[in-house]
Every structure is written in structure tokens, then in C-alpha cells.
Amino acid sequence: MVARARRTPPPGFRIALARPAARHEPAFLAAVRASRAFHAGFVVPPTTPAAFREYLARFASRRAGARNLGFFAVRLDDRAVAGVLNLSEIVRGAFDSAYLGYYALAPLAGAGYMTEAMVLVLDTVFFELGLHRIEANVQPVNARSLALVRRIGFTREGYSRRYVKVRGRWRDHVRFAMLAEDWPAARRRVLAALREDR
């Protein structure tokens, strides 16, 4: 099954998911340039047209059985890209799991868009793709990202020393996971909290 962006976000959502495409390149690269200081030490997004094409080749596959799927969190009122959510190393069979990487884009960060996008991508992971487990790894100094996974209801599972090399340095990460059986209750809590905030 090929994951599509969910067409109908829950009522009140300001974000939808879109599959990355060549048409996003100019606005995406401009947002990445504006996010350089915001991303420093945490993520290395595509910054050139060639790097964006490489990203599309890896994460924009439309074929069934793709091991990597990318999604853009797109604001409904103007189609601006607010963030990126990538599923990588999707493995079926006894594992039935994947890794989740994500980052906001500074021009639209801090407005709650990534919370909405995370709900939509987890709906895709569990309700459309039928995966059992998704793992997210966060640097312990990344307060915003830690707050997001906690808000969504991920469970902390461990601490991985020198886990991923980012900008030439091995960096520790806190390991979180969400299971298919945990998502429905976590989803209800997140949606209730979003309704209260509005």
C-alpha cells in the first residue's frame, strides 16, 4: 500500500499532509534558508536544488513497498510548508516498524502546526500503513522536539549515546516510540488538548 496524504484533516486542523514534489522546491528551499539558525546542530535538510532532488528520490516514491516515505506539513490557507515528517527504514514482517524524523521550518515554527502534522502522520502510520511501531530519536538538548513527542504521547524507551552523526559530530539521542495499540488513546488526548487550546 502506498501512503497518500490524508485528504480530510480533523475539524479545526490548519494543516494537511502533502507528499513532497518538485513544485515545492523553491518555497521549501527558501524556508530552509530562513531556518538555518533554527536547525543548527539538530537537522541537515536539503539546501540546494540538487539536494532537494536527492531527497525526492529517497522519500517521494509512489511505489508500494517503499522503505522511505516523506510528508510535508502544509498550511491549508496558503499551502505554505510548515514542516517535514519522514518515515525511514520501513520494514515489514515480524518487525513492522519504521523510524520517524521530523523538523519544523522557522518561518512557521511555534504555532502548533507540527502537533497537528504529527497526528496526521501517525494516523497514516497506523491506520493506512498498518505498522506496529514507530520510533523517534531526539537530541536531549532539543527542548522543542522533546516537548512535541511528549505532547503526542510517545513513550521514552532509552538513551542512545553517540547515536547519529549530525553536522560532523556524533550526538546522543533520547529514544521514544509509539505503538499501534497506544495510538488511539493518545490520539484522543491530543485532539482534546487541541480543542481546549482553541
N, C-alpha and C positions, 0 to 999 in steps of 0.2 A: 504494500500500500504506500503510495506517495502522499506525504503530508502536504495539505494545502493550508493556506492561511484561513483561519476561521472567518466566515463571512458575516456572522452576526454576533458581535460582542454583547455581553450582558447589558441591560439597560443602565444608562448613566456613564458607560465607559467612553472615554475620549480617544482611545487607542484601538487600532486593529493591527493584526499581523499581516505583513506582506512578504512574499518571497523576494529576495534580492534579485535585481535585474539591472541590465545595462543602463536603463533610463534613470536609475538612482545615482549614477556615478557623480555627476557634477555637484549636486546638493550634498551628497554623502561626504565627498572629499572636502568640501568647504566646511562642513560641520566638524569633521575630524581635525582640520587645521585649527579651528576655533577651540578645540578640546585638548590641544597639545599639553598645556599645563595641568588640566584636569585629569588626564590619563597617565601622567608621568609616573613611571615605576610600576604601574598596575597592568597596563594592556598595551599591545602594539597593533593598532588597527591598520588597515591599508591606507597609505598616504599618497600613492601615486596611481595614475590610470593603470599601469602595468600590475601593480599590487592588487588593485581592485578587481582586475580581470582574473588574477590568480585566485582571489577569494571566491569569485563567482564560480570558477571551475571546480573548486572544492566543495562549496556549500550550497550552490543553486541548482544542483542536479534535480531533474524531474523524474528520474527513473526509479522504479520500485527497487527496494533493497539498498538504496543509497546509505552509505555509512556516515555521512555528514549532511545535516540539513541546517540552513540558515534562515533566519527570520528578521525582518526589520519591524520595530515598533513604530507605526506610522500614525501621526495625529489625524483624526478624522476630519477636522475642519479645514485643514490646508495641505494634508498629505506630507507634512514635514517629518523627516526621520528623527525620532526621539531617542532611539537606542537600537542595539543589536543583541540578538539571542541566538546562539549557535549550539546545535546538538552535534556532538562529535563521537566517533567510535561507537556507533550504534551496533550492538552485537545481539543477534537473536539466539534462539535455542535456550539452553539452560541458563544463560546469563540474562538475556532480555533486558538490557540496560544500556545507558549512554551517559555521557558527560555533558554538562551544561556550562557554557561560557556566556558571559553577558557583559555589556557595558552601556552606560548612558552616553549621550552626546551633550556636551556642556551647554550649548545654547538652550536646551530644553530640560536640563537636569534639575532635580529638586522639586518637580511639580507632581510627583506621584505617577508619572507615566509608566515607569518601569515596574511598579507594583501591578498595574493593570496588564502590562505585557507579560509579566511572569505568570499571571493567572491563565492567560490565553495560551502561552506556550506549554504550560503543564496540562491544560486541557488537551492540547494536541498530543503530548507525550503519552498520556494515559488513556484518553478516550478515543483517539484516532489511530495512533501508532500501536497502542496496546502494550507498551513497555511496562516492566515491573518496577524499575528503579532508575532514578536519575541522580547523579552526583554532581555537586557544585563545590569547587575548591576556591577559597578566598584567602588572600593575604591577611594576616592578623592585624595589620595596620590600616586596612581599608575599611574604615568605620561605616561608610555609606553602604558598601556591599554587604558587610556583616549584618547591618540593620535590615537590609532587604530580605536576605534569606531567613532571618529570624521572624520578620513580619509575615512572611509567606507560610512559615511553619516547618521549614526544613529541620531535621534532627542533626545535631552535631555528632559526628561519629569518630573524630580523631584529629590528630595534628601530624602533618607530614613535613618533616624537616627537609629543607633544600629540595623542594618538590618540583618546581618548574623554573626554567631559566627565562627571566624577563629582562630585556634590555641589557643582556650580558651578565646578569647576576642571578645565581641560584637563590630562590626565595621560598621561605617557609609558607605553608598554606594550612588553613583550618578546613577540614573535610566535613561536608554536610551532605545529607541525602534525603530524598523524598521517595516513599514507596507508593505504589498504586493504591494499596488499601488505606493509606493515610490521607491521600489527596482529597477525597470527598468532604471529610470533616474539616480539614484545613481550608479548603476552598470556601465552605460556608462561613468560617470565621473571618476570612479575608474579605469576602463580599459584604458581610455585616459591618465590618470596620470601615470599609469604603463608603457604605451608605451613611454611617454615622458622621463621617468627615465631611459630607456634602451638605 
